[in-house]
Amino acid sequence: MDPLATAKALYTAFNEHDIPGILALLEDDVQWDSFGPDFALAIGFFQGESGVQDFFARLVGPTGQQVDSAFQPTDYFVGNGTVHVIGFEAGTLTQYVANGAYTNEQFYNNFDHTLWFGATGKISHFRANYNLSLPGSPIWKQWPPKS
């Protein structure tokens, strides 16, 4: 499998919230790591199919942390068995974050992901770094942009 094509297929599945499609691109024992602000629910170390399902439940599930209005990878960098992806997402936080302190607050997130590939060509390790900036933050951006 081509790493860039696999990465792009992963982000298509992300946008569609297609968990089976995501899982099909991953090694069975994938390591899925997510680093972000302490108040976020979808942070930590997740292992294998059940771990990835747990991550997405925490991110966008019925009791997850956010409702996305935009999720867009902007740049892909390929080399040495990895694909590095940067992009952004925007949306609102749910009542489940920080005991409801940010319910319906808009967020803007600059994400930075690295994907490693195993011998089968599937993703063996995924690492996400994100910040979930809120209105008033120096890195906040309005979404959708004002025209």
C-alpha positions in Angstrom: 0.0 0.0 0.0 1.1 3.5 -0.7 1.6 5.5 2.6 0.2 8.7 1.2 -2.8 7.1 -0.3 -3.5 5.3 3.0 -3.1 8.5 4.9 -5.6 10.3 2.6 -8.0 7.4 2.9 -7.7 7.7 6.7 -8.7 11.4 6.7 -11.6 10.7 4.3 -12.8 8.1 6.8 -12.2 10.6 9.7 -14.5 13.1 7.9 -17.2 10.6 7.4 -16.9 9.3 11.0 -16.4 5.9 9.4 -14.9 3.9 12.2 -14.9 0.5 10.3 -13.2 2.3 7.4 -10.6 3.7 9.8 -10.0 0.3 11.5 -9.5 -1.3 8.1 -6.4 0.9 7.5 -4.8 0.0 10.8 -2.6 -2.9 12.0 -4.5 -5.0 14.6 -2.2 -4.0 17.4 -2.0 -0.3 16.3 -0.7 2.1 18.9 -2.9 5.3 18.9 -1.6 8.2 21.0 -3.3 11.5 21.4 -1.9 14.5 23.2 -3.9 17.7 24.0 -5.2 19.9 26.8 -5.9 18.2 30.1 -9.6 19.0 29.9 -10.0 17.0 26.7 -11.6 13.5 26.8 -9.9 12.1 23.8 -6.3 12.1 25.1 -4.1 9.3 26.2 -2.6 6.0 24.9 -4.9 3.6 23.1 -4.0 0.2 21.8 -5.6 -2.0 19.1 -9.0 -1.9 17.6 -10.8 -1.5 21.0 -8.5 1.3 21.9 -9.2 3.2 18.7 -12.9 2.7 19.1 -12.6 4.1 22.6 -10.7 7.1 21.3 -13.4 8.0 18.7 -16.1 7.4 21.3 -14.4 10.0 23.5 -13.9 12.3 20.6 -17.1 12.3 18.6 -19.3 9.6 20.2 -22.7 10.3 21.9 -20.9 11.3 25.1 -17.8 12.6 23.3 -16.0 15.9 23.6 -16.9 17.6 20.4 -19.1 18.2 17.4 -17.0 19.0 14.3 -18.0 21.6 11.7 -14.7 21.3 9.9 -11.8 18.8 9.7 -9.2 19.5 7.1 -5.8 18.1 6.6 -3.8 20.8 4.7 -0.3 19.3 4.2 1.1 15.8 3.9 4.9 15.1 4.3 6.0 11.6 3.4 9.4 10.0 4.2 11.1 7.2 6.0 8.0 5.0 6.5 6.0 7.9 7.9 3.4 10.4 6.8 3.3 13.6 8.8 0.0 15.5 8.5 -0.9 19.0 9.6 -4.3 20.6 9.4 -7.1 22.1 11.4 -10.5 21.4 12.7 -13.3 23.5 14.2 -16.5 22.8 16.0 -18.2 23.0 19.4 -17.4 21.3 22.7 -20.1 19.3 24.5 -21.4 19.2 28.0 -19.1 16.2 28.8 -16.0 18.4 28.8 -14.8 19.8 32.1 -18.1 19.2 33.8 -19.9 21.3 31.3 -17.7 24.3 31.6 -17.3 24.6 27.8 -20.7 23.4 26.7 -21.4 24.7 23.2 -18.1 26.7 23.2 -16.6 27.0 19.8 -13.1 25.6 19.4 -10.4 25.8 16.7 -7.7 23.2 16.6 -4.4 23.1 14.7 -3.5 19.4 14.6 -0.2 17.8 14.0 -0.3 14.0 13.3 2.3 11.4 12.5 1.5 8.0 11.0 4.0 5.1 11.0 3.4 2.1 8.7 4.0 -1.6 9.4 5.3 -4.4 7.1 1.7 -4.9 5.8 1.5 -1.3 4.6 -1.2 -0.5 7.3 -0.8 2.1 10.0 1.0 0.7 13.0 1.3 3.9 15.1 -0.7 7.1 15.1 0.3 10.1 17.1 -1.9 13.3 17.4 -0.9 16.6 19.0 -3.6 19.2 19.3 -4.5 22.3 21.3 -8.3 23.0 21.1 -8.0 26.7 21.4 -11.1 28.6 22.6 -12.3 32.1 21.7 -9.9 34.7 23.2 -6.9 32.5 22.7 -4.0 33.9 20.7 -4.3 31.1 18.2 -8.1 31.1 17.9 -9.6 31.4 14.4 -13.3 32.0 13.6 -14.9 29.1 11.7 -16.3 29.6 9.3 -14.2 32.6 8.5 -16.1 35.9 8.3 -16.3 37.0 4.7 
